[in-house]
C-alpha cells in the first residue's frame, strides 16, 4: 500500500478485514516521521499475531516498507 500518506486511514477502514482474514500487508511508512511508529503500532494493535518486518528499499531516505505476515 503506497497511498501518499493515507495509509493509516486505509488501515482503519480495513480493520475488520485485517482482524478476520489476516491478509499479508505491505505498507509504505515513509510519508511522515510519525508514520513509522504510528503505523507499526496500529497494525500490532489490530492483530498482534502478525510478525512485523521493516525494510528499506533505496539509497535515499524514502522507501521504508512495513511487512506484516502470519
C-alpha positions as CSV (number, residue, x, y, z in Angstrom):
1,X,0.0,0.0,0.0
2,X,1.5,3.3,-1.1
3,X,-1.2,5.9,-1.0
4,X,0.8,9.0,-0.2
5,X,0.2,9.4,3.5
6,X,-3.3,8.0,3.8
7,X,-2.0,4.5,4.8
8,X,-3.2,4.9,8.5
9,X,-6.7,5.9,7.4
10,X,-6.9,3.0,5.0
11,X,-5.8,0.6,7.7
12,X,-8.6,1.8,9.9
13,X,-11.1,1.4,7.1
14,X,-9.9,-2.2,6.6
15,X,-9.7,-3.0,10.3
16,X,-12.4,-5.7,10.2
17,X,-10.9,-7.5,7.2
18,X,-7.5,-7.4,8.8
19,X,-8.7,-8.8,12.1
20,X,-10.8,-11.6,10.5
21,X,-8.7,-12.6,7.5
22,X,-5.1,-11.6,8.3
23,X,-4.1,-10.7,4.8
24,X,-0.4,-10.2,4.0
25,X,0.3,-6.4,4.4
26,X,2.9,-4.4,2.6
27,X,2.7,-0.7,3.7
28,X,4.9,2.3,2.9
29,X,5.8,4.1,6.1
30,X,8.0,6.9,4.9
31,X,5.5,9.7,4.1
32,X,6.0,11.4,7.5
33,X,8.2,10.8,10.5
34,X,5.1,9.9,12.6
35,X,4.1,7.2,10.1
36,X,7.0,4.9,11.1
37,X,5.9,4.3,14.7
38,X,2.2,5.1,14.3
39,X,1.5,2.5,11.5
40,X,3.6,-0.2,13.2
41,X,1.7,0.3,16.5
42,X,-1.6,0.5,14.6
43,X,-1.1,-2.9,12.9
44,X,0.2,-4.5,16.1
45,X,-2.9,-3.3,18.0
46,X,-5.2,-4.6,15.3
47,X,-3.7,-8.0,15.0
48,X,-0.8,-8.8,17.5
49,X,-0.3,-12.2,15.9
50,X,1.3,-10.6,12.8
51,X,5.1,-10.8,12.6
52,X,6.3,-7.3,11.6
53,X,9.3,-6.5,9.5
54,X,10.6,-3.1,8.3
55,X,12.8,-3.0,5.2
56,X,14.5,-0.1,3.4
57,X,14.5,-0.3,-0.4
58,X,16.6,2.6,-1.7
59,X,19.7,4.6,-1.2
60,X,17.8,7.7,-0.2
61,X,15.5,8.3,2.8
62,X,12.4,7.1,1.2
63,X,11.1,3.6,0.6
64,X,10.7,2.3,4.1
65,X,8.2,-0.5,4.0
66,X,6.4,-2.4,6.7
67,X,5.6,-6.1,6.0
68,X,3.0,-7.8,8.2
69,X,2.8,-11.6,7.9
70,X,1.3,-14.6,9.7
